[in-house]
Amino acid sequence: MSTLILALVAGAVIGLALGALGGGGSVLAVPALIYLLGFSPASATTASLIIVTATSATALYAHARDGSVAWKTGALFAAAGIVPAFLAGAAAGHLPAVVLTGAFSVVAAVAALRMLRPARSEPPERIRPAKVAGAGVGLGAVTGFLGVGGGFLAVPALVGVLGLRMKQAVGTSLLVITVNSLAALTARTGTGGDLRWEVIAPFTGAAILGAWDGKRLASKITGQTLQRIFAFVLLGVAALMLIDVIV
């Protein structure tokens, strides 16, 4: 299969994940870029941030038009995590890759299991700013430590910690992903190695189109179903990464 076709297929799948589930893009993008498209790890991480930033912003616009974004909550959540993400990222550079991979698999599994818990019948009437900021700081630290976009953790936090309904959590998580990915991309400017734009461009284009399809898919599926799909995706990622650590 040609590189162009692989880039288009992988981009479409990642776009669907971001558009429908509000996360998972960076988790899927980095392995696809490395194992399917031959990027080095450094280049794949930077290219993933380009793809996820553009796709998340597009999907965010689609969700915002439907009123599915909690702007105040999402902005505070995202802003609170920027500094911790940078500090944790600096610390993570001194740890072995196997430790980071193992930590990633554990955190992904915990987040997935939390998503599989029965949903609350009603979300809280008020969302306290201190609680939002605290969750954002924690997510930012984990995001920086593990070197990922954070969407796969943002949705569980928005649902389980902050009490948003699933569909609103999906839209709001896209705001968090866009801000965090853009900040990380800015920090990585000039350090991404060989960025093959002939692959990144079609990958990004397919991801953006996939995000629109994912948004339409989300409008046809119940929040509980989306939550379970997202949880099982996370469990699959966690299992694969744990196998990689053991083997």
Summary of the structure (lengths in Angstrom):
residues: 247
radius of gyration: 16.6
end to end distance: 27.8
largest distance: 51.9
contacts: 938
relative contact order: 0.23
helix: 79%
strand: 0%
